[in-house]
């Protein structure tokens, strides 16, 4: 592979990258292209991970799909933004692509091999196959991933405060506000209490017949099989049982648990429902509603079908489905700036899934942002915050501004973006407008950077969008 021009520096400076996954490899490349000398630490193969099977960098462990590549889809918008910014891994993903309709799927082995080869061949990058057991004192990006080794995790916990580092991830589904049937759902806080912001909770009421039907479907549904290291961990799921596990404890378990109706009288009927599903407004983006206490390990197609049995959610648009898996991630709103720099140490950045960004493309994106900002910090230049109107900017803003008390990992979705003005009711037209605005904002922001590490051509948004819409 031909290497692009490397930005010149009078005195090359060493920086440390911890983790050879998607975020770490993207970060190493971006820094190297700006004339720095990244030292990339990857513990494999000396210390293995229970989720990896090869020694290659940037190994995809769960799926070979990077999501939709249609620009008027949230992941496609983010992919296009990364192409604008000169992402190495997005370029290699297209080189290793295999037919998958509108999705960007890759040959996993070929993708990892090409990333590994490109990183190893870069004249500025040194790869060290050793475990980094503590946060380095040098300028650094931590991109150690969801299975961060115990020693490094302990070092991060000591640095950040153990209460700000999580190891087990139980994610509830998120529904778009406009897809909830407001003829059925109603706003109410328990007992009319005002200790929560008024309007934060939407309630979907169920009568006994509806509740019994929901429980019956839940008990018959197929769950996602846990990996061995998750299934064998006695702490996994402790304190955050999935709804299907609660249902197996007895028919009324959910009605006395997350679906208890106490204090939630329906103002439309004046009656107390048999059970209630509560949805909490995301305090940052008013278009997102989280299903309270509904963490689940059901397979995603079954989640959609079963959750749409709930009155008021028959036409629900799920912007994120529930999942439960072992994960290491920070309480990012408490710890990081939107630049992904630590609030406590300006030359320490975090990137990848440890920041609370979900999805392959999101991980690549955070590696790019962290690298650009570490380079700018070391060059005494102003930090770069991607525009809020872009998908990349919206993700960075979300994970660093969400309410810390309820923070959960998030993937790219249009619900994170600022609302259009005027609003557009047609969903396809709305998504196209989101994409057009996002790419235009990103192109303008990158032009303003005047960064020698960025591609010289910045008129890609119109071309990309026109191609995607044709």
N, C-alpha and C positions, 0 to 999 in steps of 0.2 A: 504494500500500500504506500502511495506517495504521501509524504508528510507535508502538511501545509507550512507556510512560512512561520517561523518562530519569532515573536517579538523580541527585539534585542534589549539587553540590560548590561550596564557597565559592570556590575558586580552581582553575579547570580546569587540569589539567596535561597537557602534551604528552608523548606517547609515540610511538615509532617502530615501525612494522611493516614488515618487509622481505619482500615477496612477496604477490601478489594472487591466490594460489590458494585452495584450500578452507580450509586452516589459517589463512592470513593474513586472509581475509575474516571467518571466524568470530571470530578474535581481535580484529580491529578493532571488530566489532559489540559484542562482550562488554565491551570496555573503554569504548566510547562509552556503552553503557547504564549504566555505573557512573560517568558524569560526567567521564571523561577525554577528551582530544582526540587521538585517534590520527591520525598522519600515515602513510598507507599508500603505500609505494613499490612500483610495478610497472614493470618495464623495458619491457614491450611497450606500444605498437608501435614505440617508438624502437629498441629492440634486440629482435630476434625470437628465438624459441626454435624448434629444429627439430621439436618435438613439437606445437606449438600452431598453430591455423589462424585464430584470430580475435583481436580486441583485448579481448574481454570478460574480466572477472574470473571466477574460479572455473570456468574452462573444463575440462570433463572430456575428457581426451585419449585414453583407452584404451577405455573402455566407457561405456555409458549406465546401467549397473546398479550400484546401491549395495548389492547383495547381498540375501539373504533378509530380509524384514521380519517373519517369524514370530518371536515373542518367544522360543520355545524353540529357536532357532538362534543361534549365537554372534553373528553380525552383527546379527540382530534384537534380541538383548538389548542390544547396544551402542546401536543406534538408539533403543530405548525409554529407555535411561538419558540419552541426549542430549536427548530430548524433555522428560524430567523437569527437566533443567538449563536449558531454554529456548534450545536451539540454533536460531539463525536459519536455518542452511543445511538442517537437517533439516525445518524448517517449509516452506521454499521447495521442497525436494525433493518433499514431498507435494503441494504446489500444482501442481508441474510433472510429476506422475506420469503414466505411461501404462500400459495393461494389460500385466502381465508375470507373471501367476500369483501365486506367493507372494513374488516378488522386488519390490524397490522400484526400478523403472526410471523414468527421466525423459526428457523431451524435452530433449536436450542444449542446444539453442539457447535454448529458453525458460528453462531453469534458469539458464544463465549470464547471460542478459539481465536476469532478475529480481534475481539477486544483485547485478549491476553497478548496476542502477537503485537498489536499496535502499541500498547502500553510498554511492553518490554523493549520495543525497538526505538522508542522516543529517546533522543539523546539527552534530554534533561531529566528523565524519570529513572529513579532507582527503586526496584521492587525488592523488599526484604521479607522473606517467608518466615516470620517469627511472630509470636503473640505479643502485642503491646499490653502490658498489665496495668498501666497507670496512665493518667493524662499527661502527655509530654509537657515540658516547660517551654519548649519552642513554639513558634507560631504553628497552629495545628487546626485540622478539621477532623472531627470524630464522625465517622460514617460506619460504625461497627454493626449496624443492622439490628433486627429484632431478636437475634440470638447472641447478643453481646456476651463475651466470656465472663464468668463470675468475678475474676480478678479486676478486669476493667470496669465492670458494672459497680463493684465496690468502690473503686476510685471515683467514678462519676457520682455515686451516691454521697460520698464524703464531700465532694466539691459542691454539689447542688443542694444537698440535704436529702436524706433518705425518703422523706415524705413526698419528694418531687420526682421520684423515679419509680415507674411501674413495671411489673414483670409479667402480668397476666392481663389479657385484653378481652373484655366482654363488651361487645358493641351491639347496641340496639338499632333497629331500623330507623331510617329518617324518611319522612314523607313530605312532599311538596305541599305547601299551604293551599294552593289553588285547587288541588285534587281532592281535598276533603269535602264531603257533602255537608254543608253548613245548615241544611234543612234538618239534619239529624244530630250532628255534633253541637255542643254548646260549651261556652266558657263558664268555668266555675273553679274556685279554689275550695279545698275541704273546709266545711263549716263556715264558709264565707270569710276565712282568715285573710288578712291582708299583709302577712309576712312575706309573701311572694308578690312580685309585680303583677298587678291586675292584668289579666289577659294572657299570662304565660301558659296557662293550662287549657287545652281543649279536651273535652270528654266525649267519648263514643259509648253510648249506653247499650247494654244488652239485656233482654229479658231472659228468663230461665231457658226457654227453648233454644234461643240463639246461643246462649252460653254453652248448653249441653252439646249442640252441634259443633261449636268451635273446639271444645275439649275432645270430642270424638275424632275430629279430623287431625288434631294435634297429636293424639296418641298413635295414630296410624301412619304418621308422616315419617319419611326416611331422613336420618340425620347424616351429617358429614362425618366420616370416620376420622378420628383423631390419629395423629402420628404417634409412634411408639413413645417418644420422649415426653409427649403431652399426657398420654394415657397413663403412663407409669408414675407421673409426678403427683404425690398425694395432696399437694397444695393447690393443684389446678382446679379451677371452678369454685374453690372455697369462698363462701360468702357472696357468690354471684351465680347461683344456679340458673341454667337456661329454663325457659318457660316449659319446654317439653319434659324436663326432669321434674319440675314442680308438679306438673299435671299427673305424673306417674305416682305421686305420693297420695293422690286421692282426688275425687271428682271436684271437690270444693276448694282444693288447695290454692288455686289461682284466685278464686273469689274472696279468699281470706288473705291473699298476698297482693301482688301488684294490681289485681283487678278488683280490689275491694271497693265497694261503692259508698262506704260510710262518709257522710258529710258532703256528698255530691248530688244533691237533689236536682232533678232535671227541671229547669224553669219553664220549659215548653209544655210539660205535662203535669208538673207539680208533684210528681212521684219520685220515689227512690228506685233507681234501676237495680236489677238483680246483680249485675256486675258492670264495671266500667273500665274502658281502656283510656288511660290518660296520655296526652301528648303535650310535651313541654316545648314552648317556643325557644328556639335558639336565640340567645340574647344578642348575638351579633347580626345574624341574617334573618329577618322576619319572615322569610319565605320557607324556612325549614322548621319542621316539627319532629321532635324525637319521641319515640314510643317509650314511655317511662317504664323501666323495669322489664323490658321485653328482650333482653339478651337471649339469643337463640343460636343453636347449632344446626338448624334445619337446612337441608339443601335449598339453594336459592330459588329454583323454580317452584318448589313446594311452599316456600315462605310466601311468595307472591300470591299463590292461590289461597292459602289458609288465612293469611292476614286480611285478604279482601273479603273474608266471611264476616268480618267485624262491621256492624252497621256504621255507616259514614265513611268507610274506607273501601267500598265496593269498586271505586274507580281510582284507587290510590296510585300515585306515581312515586315509586320508591327511589329516592336519590342515593340511598345507601341501604343495603340489606344487612341483617344481623350476622354476627360471626363470633366465634370464641376460639382463641388460639393463644399459644404462648408467645409473648411479645415483650420486648424491653423498649419503653418509650418514656420521654420526659414529659413533665407538666410544662410544656413549652411556653404557655402564656406567662408563667411566673419566671422563666429563666432566659428566654431569648428575645432579641430584637427582631424586627421584620427582615433585617439583613441576614439573620440566622447566627449572628454573633452573640456570645454569652453576655448577659448583663453584668457579670462580675469580672470578666476578663476580655478585653477587646480583641486580642489576637487568637481567641479560641472560638471556633465555629462548630456547629453540628449540622449534619446533613443526612438525608435518607429517612428510613422508617423510624429511627429513634426520635425524630422531631415530631412524629404524629401524622406525617403525610403518608397516605396509603396509595398503593399502586406502583407498578414499575415506572411509568412515565413520571409520576410525581417524585419518585426517588431520584431519578436522573435530574429532574428540574432543580431540586434542592441542592444537589451537588454542584450544579452550574452556578446557582446564586451564591452559595457559600464561597466558591473559588473566586468568583469575580470580586466579591466584597473583601475577602482576605487579601487579594492582590491590591485592591485600592487602599485598604488600611495600611499595608506595608509601604505603599508609595505615597502615603499622606494625602490621599485624594478623598473627596466626599463619597460616602457609601451610596450604593445603588439599591433603591427599593423599587422593584417592578411595579408598574401602575396598577392601582386597584381594579381598573377595568379589564385588565388581562387576567387570564386564568392563573398564570403563575403568580401574579401579584395578589390575587384573591386568596390563593392557597396560603401564601406566606403571611398574609394579613390574618387569615382565620386562625392558623395554629399559634400565632403570637398574640392574638387579641381575644380569643374565645374566653368564656367565663371559666376560670381555673377550676372551680368546684365541680363542674360537669364536663371537663374537657375529655374528649375522646378522639381517636385518630379519624382523619377525614381524607377522602379522595376527591379528585376534581369533579365538580358538578356546577351547573349554572346557577343553582341557588346561592352560591357564595358571592356572585357578582352583584355590584350595585344595580338597582332596578333601572330599567329603561324609562326614559322620559321623552315623549308620552309612552305609557304602557302599550304593549302589543299583545292582543288576546290569542291570536293564532300561534300555536306552539312552534310550528316549523319556522314561521316568519320571525318569531321572537328569538329562536336559537340562532338563526342566520344573522340577525342583528347583533346579538351578543358576540358571535364569532367575528363579524366585521369590525365591531368596535374594539374587541380585544386585540386583534392583530394590528389594527391601525395604531392603537395606543402603545403596543409593544414596539412596533417599528419606530415610532417617534421617540420613545424612551431610549432605545438602543442608539439611534442617531445622535442624541444629545450626549451620550457617554463618550463618544469619540475614542473608543477603546481599540488599540491596535490588535487585540486578540479576537475581535469580532469580525464576521464576514463583511466585506466592503459593500455588497449589494443589500439594500434594505427596502426594496420595493416589492418584496415577495408577497406581502399580505393579499394584495388585489389579485395577483396571479394565482396564488394558492386557493383563494376563495372561489375564484371563477372556475378553476378546474374542479373543485369539489362539488360545486352546485350544478355543473353541466351534466 
